[in-house]
Amino acid sequence: MNFIFLFFIFFSAMSKYFSCKFEKEIIGTLVSPFLPQINLHHIVVFKRKNHKYLLDYSPMSELNISTCLNLFLGKNVPGKTRIVYINNKNNNKEVLIKEWIKNLSANKHSAAFPMGYYKLNKMIKKWDESFNLYHHNCRHFSNYVIKNC
């Protein structure tokens, strides 16, 4: 009887450690700084109180001409995940997007969540990093993240 009780306590504690306790949302952002009117790029926002993590998936050299040509031709190119932390009370999408762009411009992003977010980091590592504009892109990635978290 005590074994079952201890197992239940252990399982409850571990499920809190491995679970995703964030409110999640997908928002559209600009594809390129040169085309700010086109908001087709998807990022995932993880919210908990004032803490927000913005996560996206994009081509490794997204502004390189040969990368752009390969993308339009349907070829795979190396991809990358980017995570930006924002400590902000404001949940306005426009404010989040401005903070996102500011942090990316300043190269303030990482490829993994902080220690303690085991499930999120494991999920990112499982994602195949080859980017394809037509069948393995940011929209597929954001749906994958929402489904698996």
CORTAZI-V337650 format. One record per residue. RES is the residue in one letter. SS is DSSP state (H for helix, E for strand, L for the rest). Layout:
res-><RES | RES>
ss-><SS | SS>
This chain:
res-><M | N | F | I | F | L | F | F | I | F | F | S | A | M | S | K | Y | F | S | C | K | F | E | K | E | I | I | G | T | L | V | S | P | F | L | P | Q | I | N | L | H | H | I | V | V | F | K | R | K | N | H | K | Y | L | L | D | Y | S | P | M | S | E | L | N | I | S | T | C | L | N | L | F | L | G | K | N | V | P | G | K | T | R | I | V | Y | I | N | N | K | N | N | N | K | E | V | L | I | K | E | W | I | K | N | L | S | A | N | K | H | S | A | A | F | P | M | G | Y | Y | K | L | N | K | M | I | K | K | W | D | E | S | F | N | L | Y | H | H | N | C | R | H | F | S | N | Y | V | I | K | N | C>
ss-><L | H | H | H | H | H | H | H | H | H | H | H | H | H | H | H | H | H | L | L | L | L | E | E | E | E | E | E | E | L | L | E | L | L | E | L | L | L | L | L | E | E | E | E | E | E | E | E | L | L | E | E | E | E | E | E | E | E | E | L | L | L | L | L | H | H | H | H | H | H | H | H | L | L | L | L | E | E | E | E | E | E | E | E | E | E | E | L | L | L | L | L | H | H | H | H | H | H | H | H | H | H | H | H | H | L | L | L | L | E | L | L | L | L | L | L | L | H | H | H | H | H | H | H | H | H | L | L | L | E | E | E | L | L | L | E | L | H | H | H | H | H | H | H | H | H | H | H | L>
